[in-house]
Amino acid sequence: MEPSTDSEEIGRRAAARVADIAASTSDQLDDVARVLQVELADSISELRGDQLMLDLLYASVESNVRTFFHAAQYGGEITSVDAPRPAVEYARRLAQREISSNALLRAYRLGQRLVLDWVAGQLAAVEPDGRVSFAALQLLQDTAFDYIDRVSEQVVAEYEAERERWLANRSTIRAATLSAVLTGGEVDLAAAERALGYRLRQDHLGLVLWADERLASAGPLERLGHLVTAIARELGSDASPLFVAQDGSLGWGWVPVRADTTIDVDRLERVLREVGGDARVALGAAGAGAHGFRSTHQQALRAHQVAAVAGDRARPVTSITTPGVRAAGILASDLPTTRDLVVSMLGDLAEDDEGAERLRDTLAVFLQENRSFVATAAKVHLHKNTVKYRVDKAVELRGRPIEEDRLDLELALAACRWLGSAVLNSPR
């Protein structure tokens, strides 16, 4: 027999043998699929113990094996093969479970090897001619590679599309849940906790975090997220915090805290310098349960408003519990009225310069210390005579005694301390 004729004969017999094995597979399809499912499930740790996903994996394997051997039996064009519907559904569920697409591709590669190993065993049992067996295995291997390329490309594309849909939907659900909790609407706490990925039935500290996009390096939101985690660690939190981005440089956060946790602003400012760079943080007061989740957030928003009005004069951390900030938050909501209050209460002491600022700060402490020169001197680390000089000078610039309109005077001083240029007269 001529070599070419011999080669053609081997090819014909190999194709016939492939068709026979493919046809016989239909009788063993369930057994083959079960063996493959077990092997694949053992190799993908994310699926262990998840019966729904194991059932979907079986359906995916069974439909892929059936489609592959049908193509091998009848010699159809692999380029026209579509991924079986169960395989597509399995890919979608992996995306919804946030299991990496690597697990999906690993299953197809491993499945290809296992099927070819199985086929090699079948060929060895029924084909005595090694040349025909080799040619048949090579034919099946080529078909398998083409099939895996075609189908895996489709299921990965469906995985990515479903992942985008799922994340968008989850984000929508999370946003709706957060809105319901923050507005005090009727919510199922267990369902809300699942949607948020955060326990509401605990003590919380609310945060508002932001960064100047003009100064921020790439990824300000990622840095703010890291900052929330760092703050939680500094406060000794033993549970995961919640961070929700609001725009490209602003986010809301909640940190689980113990009821007796002390909030040290100076220590938190150190954390900011180490982790946050140019970022700033506003804090509420710790609160318990769903109500505390809302109240500490609302307080953090007011503290943020104070810092936003103060601009560059704001400290890296603005806490609603710091004396004067709560009042400043109220005053910041109506700046025109607050400016009128400052000017009417302080007169020439309302100038936006360093000299007037020193006098205002000393006067504010003097009032807090019940008008004691000695106590004020100890508090601001100055000599008693220096304190007296500053207080007298402040009264002179104000134009009337500090006994008049004492409450309004203290509010005006708090406004100057926390809101800065927004309520002061421009330098002359």
Sequence and secondary structure as in RCSB ss.txt:
>XXXX:A:sequence
MEPSTDSEEIGRRAAARVADIAASTSDQLDDVARVLQVELADSISELRGDQLMLDLLYASVESNVRTFFHAAQYG
GEITSVDAPRPAVEYARRLAQREISSNALLRAYRLGQRLVLDWVAGQLAAVEPDGRVSFAALQLLQDTAFDYIDR
VSEQVVAEYEAERERWLANRSTIRAATLSAVLTGGEVDLAAAERALGYRLRQDHLGLVLWADERLASAGPLERLG
HLVTAIARELGSDASPLFVAQDGSLGWGWVPVRADTTIDVDRLERVLREVGGDARVALGAAGAGAHGFRSTHQQA
LRAHQVAAVAGDRARPVTSITTPGVRAAGILASDLPTTRDLVVSMLGDLAEDDEGAERLRDTLAVFLQENRSFVA
TAAKVHLHKNTVKYRVDKAVELRGRPIEEDRLDLELALAACRWLGSAVLNSPR
>XXXX:A:secstr
  HHHHHHHHHHHHHHHHHHHHHHHHHHHHHHHHHHHHHHHHH GGGTT HHHHHHHHHHHHHHHHHHHHHHHHT
  GGG    HHHHHHHHHHHHTT  HHHHHHHHHHHHHHHHHHHHHHHHHH   HHHHHHHHHHHHHHHHHHHHH
HHHHHHHHHHHHHHHHHHHHHHHHHHHHHHHHTT    HHHHHHHHTS SSSEEEEEEEE  TTT  S HHHHHH
HHHHHHHHHTT  S  EEEE SSSEEEEEEE  TT    HHHHHHHIIIIITT EEEE   EEHHHHHHHHHHHH
HHHHHHHHHHGGGS SEEETTSTTHHHHHHHHTTHHHHHHHHHHHHGGGGBSSHHHHHHHHHHHHHHHTTT HHH
HHHHHT  HHHHHHHHHHHHHHHTS TTTTHHHHHHHHHHHHHHGGGTSB   
